[in-house]
Amino acid sequence: MVRRIGSGAFATVWLGADDALDAFVAIKVLADNWSYHPDLRERFEQEARIMRRTDSTLLVRVLDVGELPDGRPYLVMPYAAGGTLADRLAEGPLPVREALLVATDIAGAVAVLHEAGVLHRDLKPSNVLFQPGGERDRVLVADLGLAKALANASGFTIAAGTPGYMPPEQASIGGGLDARADVYAVGATLYHMLTGRPPERTLARPSRLRPGVPSTVDNVVRRALHHDPRQRWASAEALIEQLRRATAAMEQVHHRARSRRRLLRIAGAAVALAAVLAAGASAVLPRSGWVRVRDNTGAISVAVPPRWAGQLRDAGWNPAALGLPAGHEPGLVVAPDLARWTDPASAMPGVFAGASRALLPGNPDPALPGHATCVRRPDRTVDVAGTPALVRRWTSCGAAVSYSEVVFAVPQRFGVYIQIKQVGASDVTDDVLAGVRLSGSYS
C-alpha cells in the first residue's frame, strides 16, 4: 500500500500499486473495530457481490476480494485519479451544463443498479468519483455499503443514509423505500452541484441562489426533491430523460447566442474594413488582404489579419498601465471581441499599440506584463519603422495562446508599446511589426 486516500465510519481506502496490472488500485479495508461485527462484515462482503453483479462503466468495479492476516476483509478496485465530486464542490458550484452531465451519469449508474434489483441508499458527492478521460472525465458511482435489494425495501429496520441527500421516508425506521429514494438523492446531488450546498428543509429554487440557472433545470431538480415520493420522477430512467432535455435546451440557447455573436463579429469586421478602405489606407500592407487600423489622432496605425479586425477601440490609452506617469496618449486596440481579448485565458487574438513620451530613453523602464503562467522565450531585437525594437515573447499560455511585448523609441519624439496576443502555433509578430506606421501628427 502506498498511502491512505480516504476513510469513513466503517472502512479505510488505501492507494496500492498492482504489479500485475502495472497500475494503481484502490484497496478498501473494513475498519478493525468493525471486522468482528457479523452484520457489518456481511454488508461489506455484500458490496463486493453487488459490484461484481452490476458491471457497468458508470459503477466502480471489483478487481479482487480477500482477507488480511488479521482477518479484515478487503476489496480491490480501479483507482479513480480524478478524485471525488466532493473534492470539486469544495472549490464551488460546477458550470450548469457540467452539473447536468454529471447528474445524468449518476442517474445512469442508478438505473443500472435498479435494473439489477438494487437500491443504492447512499448517493452523495463523496461517493461519486472521476476517472480522467478525453473530452470529459468519466463518472463512477461508488460505495454500495448501504445498498439493499429493492425486493426487501418495503420496511427497513434501520434508518441509514446521509442527511441532506436521503429522502424523508428514508429517515424513518420502517419507512417503505423504492427507486424514488435514489431519484431524490440524485436531485440532492445536482442541487449541490448547482448551488454549492446541499438542499435544506426550506428548499429554494437553484436559480434563486444562482442566477442564470434555467427554469427547466429548476423544475427538474424540485420535482426530484419533492417530499412526497409519489410526486417525484417515477424512475431513474424518467429522470435521465428530463436531464437530457434540459441539457439540450441549454445547448440550443448557447448555440443561438454563439451564432448571433459570430454574425456581429462578421458585421464588425466588414464595417472596419469598409472604414479602412474609405480612408484610403489599404495600400502597402505586409500581407495581402490584411486590414490597417489607426488611432483617432492618426499618430499610430497597424495592419492585422482580417479576422482580428472585428472591433476597434481607437480613443487612446493611459501609460499608467505600465507604471509610467498617468496621462491620455494616442493608442488603439483591435480584436475580434474586445471584451474577451482582455481575458488572458481566452483564445482571442488581437493587438494593442500605444505611444507615449514616457517611453523615451532616460525615463523609468516600463513595467511590461510578466505572463507568469507562460514560458519565456529569448529576447530579440527587430527593426520597426526604421528603429530598433526589443521583442519579448511568451508561449504555452494555455489554449495555445502566446504574447509578444514590444517597446521601441522614435528618437526625440516618443516611444511605442505594442502587445500582440496570438492563438495557434504560427507566429505573426514580425508581420504585425512590419505593418506599424507612425505619423508626425504626434510631436
N, C-alpha and C positions, 0 to 999 in steps of 0.2 A: 504494500500500500504506500502511496506517495504522500497524501495529505488528506485531512478531513475537508469535505466540501459542503457539508450540510448536516443538520441534526434536527430531530423532532422529539416529541414526547416519548415515542416508543422505539425509535431506531436512529442510527447514525449512518450517513453516506460517506464513503471514502473514495478518493480517486486512486485507481490502480492502473498498472501497466501490464497488459496481456501480451506476453512474448509470442504466443502462437498466432494471435491476430495482428501483432505489430501495431497495436492501437491502445489508447487509453480507454478504460472502462470505469463505470461507477459500481461500487460494491455497497449494497445496503445490508447492514448488520443489525439484528434485533438487539436492543439495549440489554445489558447484563441483568439489570434488576427486573426485567420483564420476561426473560427467557424461560423461566420456570413456571410461568402462568399458562396453563394449558389453553385458555381461551385466546390469549394474545398470540401465543405461538401458532395456534390454528389459523388466526386471522392473517398472520404473516405468511404462512405457507399457502393459504387460500389466494393471497395476492399473486403469488407465483403461478398458481394454476390458472387464474383468470387471465393473466398477461400472456400466458402461452396459448390459451384457447382463443383469444381475441387478437390474433396477429394482424396488425394494421400499421401503415406508415404514419398514422396520427397518434399511435399509442406507443409508449416505451416498451420495448421487447425484453424478454428474459433470455440471456445467453447461457446461464448456468445457475444451478442451485447447489447448496452444500451446507456443511455444518463445521464450525470451527472446533479445534480441540477442546475448548471449554464448553461445548455443547450449544453455542448460539448459532441459529440458522442464518444464512445469508443468501442474497440474490445478486447475480452479476448482470449488469445492464449496460448498453452502449452509453458512453459519456457524451452528454449534450454540452458542447463547448460554448454555446451561446448564452448560457445562464438561464435564469427564470424570468417569467413575466413580472414577478415581484421586484426583481432587481431593476428592470427597466422602468417600472412605475415609481421607483424611489426617486427617479430623476424628473418625474412629472407625467402628465397625460400623454397618450400617444396621438399622432395625427389621426383624424377621424377615419379616413379610408383604411389606414393600417389597423386601427382598432376593429373595424368591421371585418376585415380579412382574418385577423387572429380569432375573433369570436366565431366566424364561420368554420374555421378549422377545429376549434374546441367543440363546437356543436357536432361537427363531423365525427370526431372521436367518440362523443357521447352516443351518437346514432349507432356506431359500430357496437358499443357496449350493450345498448338496448336491444339490438338485433340478436346479440348473444344471450339475452335474458339477464343482463347485469345492470344494476343501478350503481353509479359511482359514489354519490352521497358526500363527496368532499372536494368538489371543484372549487378552486381559488387560485389566485395568481402564483403562489409559491409552488403549485402543482402543475404549472404549465411551463414547459421547457422549450428551448430553441436550439436547433441544430443548424449551424451556419450553412447557407446554400448559395445559389447563384443569384437570381433576381431578388429573392427574399428568403429569409431564414425559415426553415421548416418547423412547424409547431408540433410538439409532442406532449400529450397528456400523460401524467404520471401519478403515482401514489394511489393505488387501489386498495389500500389497507382497510378502508371502511366500506368497500364495495360489497353489495349483497345481491342475491338473486331476486329479480323482480317478482318471482312467484311467491316469495316469502315477505314481500314488502307491505303486506296489509296490516301488520301490527308489530313493529319493532319494540323490544322491551327496554332498549337503552337509547336515550336521546343523544345522538352523536353527530358531529359536524363542526363547522367553523362559523361562529356568529358573524353576521353581515353577508354571508354567502349562502347560508342554508335557508330554506323557506320556513314560514311559521309552523307548518304542520310537522316539520322535522324536529322542532324543538320540544315537541310533546311526546312523552312516553306513550307508546301505543298508537300514535298517530299514523294513519294509513298513508303510505307513500307510493308514488308511481313515477313514470318517466317525467312528469311535470316538475318534480323536485329538482332534477338536474337541469331542466329548462330554466328554472328560477336561478340556479347557480351560474349558468352561462350568462343570463341577463345581468346578474350582480357583477360578474367579472367585466362584462362590457361597460357597465356603468362606471366602474373604477377606471377602466382604460380611457373613457371619455372625459371624466371629471377630475381624476386624480385622487378620488377617495371612494371607499365602498358605500353602498346605499345605506341610508339611515331610516329610522322608523317613519319620519315625515319625508316622503320621497319627493324631491324637487325634480322637475324635468332636467335632463342633462343640458339643454340649451340655456336654462336659467343660470347654471353655474359656468357654462362655457358658450358664450355667444358664437354663433356660426354653425352649431350642430343642427342639421336639417330636421324639420318637424317629422319627416318619415322615420328618422332614426329615433327621435323621442318616442314615437308611438310603438316601435318595435320593442324598445327597452322597457317601457312602462307596462306593456302587456305581459312581457316575460316575467316581470316582477310583481304581478298582481297578487295580493294576499290570498285571494281565492283561487285555488288550483283550477277550478272549472273555467276561469276567465283567462287563463294563460294559453299560450300556444300548446296545442294538444300533444305535440311530439317534437323531438329534436329535428326531424325532417321538415316539419312545418316552420320551425324557427330558421332553419338554414335557408329555406325558400325566401322568407321575408328579409333576411340579412343580405342575400344576393340581390334582391330587388332594390333595397336601399343603396347598396354599393353601386349598382348600375345607374340608378337615378343620379347619384353624386357625380359619377364619371361623365354622364351626359351633360350635366351643368358645367363641369370643368372643361369639357370638350368645346362647348359653345363659347365659353369665356376665352379659351385659347384661340379659337377661330376669330373672334372679334379683335383680340389683341394683335393677331397676325395681320388682319386687314388694316388695322390702324397703323401698324409699322410699315406696311407696303405703301399706304397712302402718304405717311410721313416722309418716307424715302423719296416718293415721287415729287412731293412738294419741295423737299430740299434740293433735289436735282433740278427741278424747274427753276427754282430761285437762283441756283448757281449759273445755269445756262443763261438766264435773263441778265445776269450781271456780267456775262461775257468772260467768265473766269474758268472756262473748261479747257483752256489750252495748256500745253506743256505739263501734262500730268505724268507722274513716274511710271504708271502702268495704264494701259488702255482701259478706258471705262471707269477709272477711279473718279471720285467726286471731290471737288475742292470746296471747303467751307472756311469762313473767316469770322473774326470777332466784329462787333458792331462799330469799332473805330477804324477797322481796316489795317491795324498795325501788324496783325499776325494771321496767317492762313495755313491750313494743312490740307493735304489730299489723303482720302481714305477710301477703302473698298466700298462699293455701293451699298452693301448690306449693313455697313456700320453707320450709314448716314440717315438713320431713321428719325432721330431727334437731335436738335442743336440748341445749346444754350450759349449765347454769344455776348452776354452783358458784362463780362469781366470776372475778376477774382480778387480775393484778399490774401496777400502774401503771408499773413499771419498763420495760415495753414501750414507753412514750413518753418515756423518760428522766427519769421522776419518781421520787420515793422509793419503794423497794420496799415491798410490803405485800400483804395479801389484802383485796380490796374487792368489793362487790356487782357482778355483771356477768353477761352471758349472750351466747351466740352461737347463731344459728339459721340453718340452711341445709338444702337437700335432701340434701347429702352433706358432712359437716363435714371429712372428710379431704381432699376435693378443693377445698373452699372456700378453704383456706389457700394453695393454689397460685395465684399471680397470673395464670398463663396459662390456668387452667381456666375454662370457661364455666359457672360455678356461682354463682348469686346468693345473697345472704344478708345478715344484719345482725349487727353486734356492738354492744353497748351496755354501758358500764361507768360506775360512779360512783366518785368519789374526792374527798376534801377537798384533795388536792394540786392539783386543777384549779380551785380558787377563785382569784380575783384576788389579786395580791400574791405568788403563788408563781411559780417559773420557768415560762416558756411550755412547753407540751408539744411534743415533737419528733414532729409528725404525719408519717405516711408521705409521701414525696415523689413516688412514682409516676413515676420518671424517663422511662419509655418511653411515657408518655401525654401528652395535650395538656391543659394547664392552662386552665381556664375562669375568667372573672372571679369573684371572691369576692362573696358577697351575705349579707345578714342577714335571718333569718326569725324568727318568733315560735314558740317551743316551750314548751308548758306555761306560757304567760304570761311567758316570759323570752326576751330577745333572744339569738339563736344565730348564730354565724358558720358559714357553709357554704362549704367549698372543694370544687370539683368538677374531676375529671379524666375525659376521654373518649378514645376511639380507643386503648384499651389493648391491642388485639388480641382477636380472637374476639368483637368487639362488646361488650367489657367496659368498664364505667365505674365510677368510685368517687366517693362523696361522703363527705367528712370533716367532722364537725360537732362543735363544742365550745360549751358554754354553762354558766353557773353559776346555781345557786339561792342567792340571797344569804343569807349567814350559815349555810349548811348544807353544800352540797357542789357539785362540778362534775360534768358529764356529758360523756363522749366517745362518739360514735356513728360507726361506719363502715358505709356502705351500699354493697354491691357489686351491680351490676346487669348484665344481659345483654340486649342489644337496643337499639332506637332510643328507646323510650319512657323517660321519667324519672319515677319514683315517689318521689323524695326527699321532696317536700313531703307526700305522703300518708303515708309512713312516719313522718315527724316529727310529723304531726298526731295519730298514734296513740300517741305516747310518753306514758306516765303515770308519775309519781313519787310515792312514798309517804313518809309521815313516819316509817316504821319505821327509816330510816337517818338518824341525827341525831348 
